[in-house]
Amino acid sequence: MAATKGERSGIATGPNKGHKTEARVNKPRVSRTKGHLSKRTAFVREIVKEVAGLAPYERRVVELLRNSKDKRARKLAKKRLGTFGRAKAKVDELQRVIAESRRAGH
């Protein structure tokens, strides 16, 4: 009767000594979901973007992208947003916006 690792045998001696117990199932901690975008937040942001339109710096970035000045656009976005990673994400997002506007226009 070899008990598997972490399992109690119910015997008083030996490597797996002790009462037989059942492992508790812990709920995941709230801290594990930090930074996760909820459906509601995503929806609200989408509506706000639809109503308010682009920020002035975003319009400048779009203009630079249309004139094929990608590097300059990323530099401007970095200056406004703080990190190059965020800047690249924003430029990609705005390129999708430009592509959508082209599709809607034709």
VOLONU-739558 format. One record per atom (N, C-alpha, C): residue number from 1; atom name; z, y, x; residue in one letter. Coordinates in nm, 3 decimals. Layout:
# VOLONU-739558
- NUM:CA:Z:Y:X:A
...
***
This chain:
# VOLONU-739558
- 1:N:0.000:-0.120:0.084:M
- 1:CA:0.000:0.000:0.000:M
- 1:C:0.000:0.125:0.088:M
- 2:N:-0.113:0.156:0.144:A
- 2:CA:-0.124:0.273:0.231:A
- 2:C:-0.159:0.396:0.147:A
- 3:N:-0.067:0.492:0.146:A
- 3:CA:-0.091:0.615:0.070:A
- 3:C:-0.180:0.708:0.152:A
- 4:N:-0.266:0.781:0.085:T
- 4:CA:-0.355:0.872:0.155:T
- 4:C:-0.278:0.994:0.205:T
- 5:N:-0.341:1.072:0.291:K
- 5:CA:-0.277:1.188:0.353:K
- 5:C:-0.228:1.287:0.246:K
- 6:N:-0.100:1.325:0.260:G
- 6:CA:-0.044:1.423:0.168:G
- 6:C:0.011:1.363:0.040:G
- 7:N:-0.010:1.232:0.021:E
- 7:CA:0.037:1.166:-0.100:E
- 7:C:0.169:1.097:-0.070:E
- 8:N:0.264:1.101:-0.160:R
- 8:CA:0.394:1.039:-0.141:R
- 8:C:0.390:0.894:-0.189:R
- 9:N:0.464:0.809:-0.118:S
- 9:CA:0.464:0.667:-0.150:S
- 9:C:0.572:0.630:-0.251:S
- 10:N:0.675:0.713:-0.263:G
- 10:CA:0.788:0.680:-0.349:G
- 10:C:0.892:0.598:-0.276:G
- 11:N:0.870:0.571:-0.148:I
- 11:CA:0.962:0.495:-0.065:I
- 11:C:1.046:0.593:0.017:I
- 12:N:1.171:0.552:0.047:A
- 12:CA:1.264:0.643:0.114:A
- 12:C:1.231:0.667:0.260:A
- 13:N:1.157:0.574:0.324:T
- 13:CA:1.127:0.591:0.466:T
- 13:C:0.977:0.585:0.490:T
- 14:N:0.936:0.621:0.610:G
- 14:CA:0.796:0.612:0.646:G
- 14:C:0.729:0.748:0.648:G
- 15:N:0.603:0.752:0.692:P
- 15:CA:0.534:0.881:0.705:P
- 15:C:0.511:0.952:0.572:P
- 16:N:0.498:0.877:0.463:N
- 16:CA:0.476:0.939:0.330:N
- 16:C:0.596:0.928:0.240:N
- 17:N:0.714:0.932:0.299:K
- 17:CA:0.837:0.912:0.220:K
- 17:C:0.857:1.024:0.118:K
- 18:N:0.931:0.993:0.014:G
- 18:CA:0.967:1.094:-0.085:G
- 18:C:0.919:1.060:-0.224:G
- 19:N:0.959:1.142:-0.319:H
- 19:CA:0.922:1.121:-0.459:H
- 19:C:0.772:1.139:-0.476:H
- 20:N:0.714:1.060:-0.566:K
- 20:CA:0.573:1.079:-0.600:K
- 20:C:0.561:1.209:-0.678:K
- 21:N:0.472:1.294:-0.636:T
- 21:CA:0.455:1.424:-0.702:T
- 21:C:0.308:1.448:-0.731:T
- 22:N:0.283:1.541:-0.818:E
- 22:CA:0.145:1.579:-0.853:E
- 22:C:0.120:1.718:-0.796:E
- 23:N:0.005:1.735:-0.732:A
- 23:CA:-0.028:1.865:-0.672:A
- 23:C:-0.045:1.969:-0.782:A
- 24:N:0.015:2.085:-0.761:R
- 24:CA:0.001:2.194:-0.858:R
- 24:C:-0.135:2.259:-0.842:R
- 25:N:-0.194:2.297:-0.954:V
- 25:CA:-0.322:2.368:-0.951:V
- 25:C:-0.291:2.516:-0.965:V
- 26:N:-0.312:2.590:-0.855:N
- 26:CA:-0.282:2.734:-0.858:N
- 26:C:-0.402:2.812:-0.910:N
- 27:N:-0.371:2.915:-0.990:K
- 27:CA:-0.478:3.004:-1.034:K
- 27:C:-0.523:3.087:-0.915:K
- 28:N:-0.653:3.119:-0.906:P
- 28:CA:-0.697:3.203:-0.793:P
- 28:C:-0.632:3.342:-0.803:P
- 29:N:-0.596:3.396:-0.688:R
- 29:CA:-0.529:3.526:-0.686:R
- 29:C:-0.627:3.639:-0.723:R
- 30:N:-0.573:3.744:-0.779:V
- 30:CA:-0.654:3.859:-0.819:V
- 30:C:-0.718:3.922:-0.694:V
- 31:N:-0.646:3.916:-0.581:S
- 31:CA:-0.696:3.978:-0.458:S
- 31:C:-0.827:3.915:-0.413:S
- 32:N:-0.855:3.792:-0.456:R
- 32:CA:-0.978:3.724:-0.417:R
- 32:C:-1.101:3.786:-0.483:R
- 33:N:-1.081:3.856:-0.594:T
- 33:CA:-1.195:3.913:-0.666:T
- 33:C:-1.219:4.060:-0.629:T
- 34:N:-1.142:4.111:-0.531:K
- 34:CA:-1.158:4.251:-0.492:K
- 34:C:-1.298:4.275:-0.437:K
- 35:N:-1.362:4.381:-0.485:G
- 35:CA:-1.495:4.414:-0.438:G
- 35:C:-1.606:4.348:-0.518:G
- 36:N:-1.570:4.257:-0.608:H
- 36:CA:-1.669:4.188:-0.690:H
- 36:C:-1.712:4.281:-0.804:H
- 37:N:-1.841:4.298:-0.822:L
- 37:CA:-1.892:4.388:-0.926:L
- 37:C:-1.887:4.320:-1.062:L
- 38:N:-1.812:4.379:-1.155:S
- 38:CA:-1.804:4.321:-1.289:S
- 38:C:-1.927:4.359:-1.370:S
- 39:N:-1.953:4.280:-1.474:K
- 39:CA:-2.070:4.306:-1.560:K
- 39:C:-2.060:4.444:-1.624:K
- 40:N:-1.940:4.477:-1.670:R
- 40:CA:-1.919:4.604:-1.738:R
- 40:C:-1.948:4.722:-1.645:R
- 41:N:-1.893:4.716:-1.523:T
- 41:CA:-1.913:4.824:-1.426:T
- 41:C:-2.061:4.840:-1.393:T
- 42:N:-2.129:4.726:-1.372:A
- 42:CA:-2.272:4.730:-1.341:A
- 42:C:-2.349:4.795:-1.456:A
- 43:N:-2.313:4.760:-1.580:F
- 43:CA:-2.379:4.815:-1.698:F
- 43:C:-2.358:4.966:-1.707:F
- 44:N:-2.232:5.009:-1.687:V
- 44:CA:-2.199:5.152:-1.696:V
- 44:C:-2.276:5.231:-1.590:V
- 45:N:-2.281:5.178:-1.467:R
- 45:CA:-2.352:5.247:-1.359:R
- 45:C:-2.500:5.259:-1.392:R
- 46:N:-2.555:5.153:-1.449:E
- 46:CA:-2.697:5.152:-1.486:E
- 46:C:-2.726:5.262:-1.589:E
- 47:N:-2.639:5.273:-1.690:I
- 47:CA:-2.656:5.375:-1.795:I
- 47:C:-2.645:5.515:-1.735:I
- 48:N:-2.545:5.535:-1.648:V
- 48:CA:-2.525:5.667:-1.586:V
- 48:C:-2.648:5.705:-1.505:V
- 49:N:-2.701:5.609:-1.427:K
- 49:CA:-2.819:5.636:-1.344:K
- 49:C:-2.939:5.672:-1.432:K
- 50:N:-2.949:5.604:-1.547:E
- 50:CA:-3.059:5.628:-1.641:E
- 50:C:-3.050:5.770:-1.699:E
- 51:N:-2.927:5.811:-1.735:V
- 51:CA:-2.907:5.941:-1.800:V
- 51:C:-2.913:6.055:-1.699:V
- 52:N:-2.841:6.040:-1.587:A
- 52:CA:-2.826:6.149:-1.492:A
- 52:C:-2.942:6.159:-1.393:A
- 53:N:-3.012:6.048:-1.371:G
- 53:CA:-3.122:6.051:-1.274:G
- 53:C:-3.071:6.040:-1.132:G
- 54:N:-3.156:6.076:-1.037:L
- 54:CA:-3.120:6.063:-0.896:L
- 54:C:-3.041:6.185:-0.847:L
- 55:N:-2.956:6.161:-0.748:A
- 55:CA:-2.883:6.271:-0.683:A
- 55:C:-2.982:6.349:-0.597:A
- 56:N:-2.951:6.474:-0.565:P
- 56:CA:-3.045:6.554:-0.485:P
- 56:C:-3.082:6.489:-0.352:P
- 57:N:-2.984:6.427:-0.281:Y
- 57:CA:-3.019:6.363:-0.154:Y
- 57:C:-3.108:6.241:-0.176:Y
- 58:N:-3.088:6.173:-0.291:E
- 58:CA:-3.174:6.058:-0.323:E
- 58:C:-3.318:6.103:-0.348:E
- 59:N:-3.333:6.219:-0.412:R
- 59:CA:-3.468:6.272:-0.435:R
- 59:C:-3.535:6.306:-0.303:R
- 60:N:-3.457:6.360:-0.208:R
- 60:CA:-3.512:6.390:-0.075:R
- 60:C:-3.554:6.263:-0.003:R
- 61:N:-3.472:6.158:-0.015:V
- 61:CA:-3.504:6.029:0.048:V
- 61:C:-3.632:5.973:-0.012:V
- 62:N:-3.646:5.983:-0.144:V
- 62:CA:-3.766:5.934:-0.212:V
- 62:C:-3.889:6.009:-0.161:V
- 63:N:-3.874:6.140:-0.146:E
- 63:CA:-3.985:6.222:-0.097:E
- 63:C:-4.026:6.179:0.044:E
- 64:N:-3.926:6.154:0.131:L
- 64:CA:-3.955:6.108:0.267:L
- 64:C:-4.024:5.972:0.266:L
- 65:N:-3.980:5.884:0.177:L
- 65:CA:-4.040:5.750:0.169:L
- 65:C:-4.185:5.760:0.123:L
- 66:N:-4.212:5.850:0.029:R
- 66:CA:-4.349:5.867:-0.020:R
- 66:C:-4.441:5.918:0.090:R
- 67:N:-4.385:5.997:0.182:N
- 67:CA:-4.462:6.048:0.296:N
- 67:C:-4.454:5.954:0.416:N
- 68:N:-4.416:5.830:0.391:S
- 68:CA:-4.404:5.722:0.492:S
- 68:C:-4.323:5.765:0.614:S
- 69:N:-4.211:5.832:0.588:K
- 69:CA:-4.117:5.867:0.693:K
- 69:C:-3.990:5.782:0.673:K
- 70:N:-4.006:5.650:0.690:D
- 70:CA:-3.898:5.555:0.660:D
- 70:C:-3.776:5.577:0.749:D
- 71:N:-3.801:5.598:0.878:K
- 71:CA:-3.689:5.614:0.972:K
- 71:C:-3.609:5.739:0.939:K
- 72:N:-3.678:5.849:0.912:R
- 72:CA:-3.613:5.975:0.877:R
- 72:C:-3.533:5.958:0.748:R
- 73:N:-3.590:5.883:0.652:A
- 73:CA:-3.521:5.858:0.524:A
- 73:C:-3.391:5.783:0.547:A
- 74:N:-3.396:5.680:0.634:R
- 74:CA:-3.275:5.603:0.664:R
- 74:C:-3.170:5.690:0.734:R
- 75:N:-3.216:5.778:0.824:K
- 75:CA:-3.122:5.866:0.895:K
- 75:C:-3.053:5.962:0.797:K
- 76:N:-3.130:6.017:0.704:L
- 76:CA:-3.073:6.108:0.604:L
- 76:C:-2.972:6.032:0.517:L
- 77:N:-3.010:5.913:0.474:A
- 77:CA:-2.920:5.832:0.390:A
- 77:C:-2.792:5.798:0.466:A
- 78:N:-2.806:5.769:0.595:K
- 78:CA:-2.687:5.737:0.676:K
- 78:C:-2.594:5.857:0.686:K
- 79:N:-2.652:5.973:0.705:K
- 79:CA:-2.571:6.095:0.715:K
- 79:C:-2.493:6.118:0.586:K
- 80:N:-2.555:6.089:0.472:R
- 80:CA:-2.490:6.112:0.343:R
- 80:C:-2.391:6.002:0.305:R
- 81:N:-2.421:5.876:0.344:L
- 81:CA:-2.342:5.763:0.297:L
- 81:C:-2.241:5.708:0.398:L
- 82:N:-2.261:5.743:0.526:G
- 82:CA:-2.160:5.704:0.623:G
- 82:C:-2.194:5.587:0.713:G
- 83:N:-2.250:5.478:0.658:T
- 83:CA:-2.282:5.364:0.744:T
- 83:C:-2.429:5.329:0.731:T
- 84:N:-2.480:5.269:0.838:F
- 84:CA:-2.623:5.234:0.840:F
- 84:C:-2.654:5.123:0.739:F
- 85:N:-2.559:5.033:0.721:G
- 85:CA:-2.578:4.925:0.622:G
- 85:C:-2.596:4.978:0.482:G
- 86:N:-2.509:5.072:0.445:R
- 86:CA:-2.519:5.135:0.312:R
- 86:C:-2.649:5.213:0.300:R
- 87:N:-2.688:5.279:0.410:A
- 87:CA:-2.811:5.358:0.409:A
- 87:C:-2.932:5.268:0.385:A
- 88:N:-2.936:5.153:0.455:K
- 88:CA:-3.049:5.060:0.438:K
- 88:C:-3.055:5.009:0.295:K
- 89:N:-2.937:4.976:0.238:A
- 89:CA:-2.932:4.927:0.100:A
- 89:C:-2.984:5.034:0.004:A
- 90:N:-2.944:5.160:0.026:K
- 90:CA:-2.985:5.270:-0.061:K
- 90:C:-3.135:5.292:-0.051:K
- 91:N:-3.190:5.287:0.072:V
- 91:CA:-3.333:5.308:0.092:V
- 91:C:-3.411:5.196:0.023:V
- 92:N:-3.362:5.072:0.034:D
- 92:CA:-3.428:4.959:-0.035:D
- 92:C:-3.426:4.981:-0.187:D
- 93:N:-3.311:5.025:-0.237:E
- 93:CA:-3.297:5.052:-0.381:E
- 93:C:-3.397:5.159:-0.425:E
- 94:N:-3.408:5.267:-0.346:L
- 94:CA:-3.498:5.376:-0.382:L
- 94:C:-3.645:5.335:-0.369:L
- 95:N:-3.675:5.244:-0.276:Q
- 95:CA:-3.812:5.194:-0.267:Q
- 95:C:-3.848:5.114:-0.392:Q
- 96:N:-3.749:5.039:-0.445:R
- 96:CA:-3.771:4.967:-0.572:R
- 96:C:-3.794:5.066:-0.686:R
- 97:N:-3.720:5.178:-0.684:V
- 97:CA:-3.737:5.282:-0.788:V
- 97:C:-3.879:5.338:-0.782:V
- 98:N:-3.927:5.365:-0.659:I
- 98:CA:-4.063:5.418:-0.641:I
- 98:C:-4.166:5.317:-0.693:I
- 99:N:-4.148:5.191:-0.657:A
- 99:CA:-4.241:5.086:-0.701:A
- 99:C:-4.243:5.076:-0.853:A
- 100:N:-4.123:5.085:-0.916:E
- 100:CA:-4.115:5.079:-1.063:E
- 100:C:-4.187:5.198:-1.125:E
- 101:N:-4.168:5.317:-1.067:S
- 101:CA:-4.231:5.436:-1.123:S
- 101:C:-4.383:5.426:-1.111:S
- 102:N:-4.432:5.363:-1.001:R
- 102:CA:-4.576:5.341:-0.986:R
- 102:C:-4.628:5.248:-1.094:R
- 103:N:-4.551:5.140:-1.118:R
- 103:CA:-4.591:5.042:-1.222:R
- 103:C:-4.592:5.106:-1.359:R
- 104:N:-4.490:5.189:-1.386:A
- 104:CA:-4.480:5.256:-1.517:A
- 104:C:-4.590:5.360:-1.533:A
- 105:N:-4.629:5.424:-1.423:G
- 105:CA:-4.733:5.527:-1.427:G
- 105:C:-4.871:5.472:-1.453:G
- 106:N:-4.899:5.351:-1.406:H
- 106:CA:-5.033:5.293:-1.424:H
- 106:C:-5.042:5.201:-1.541:H
***
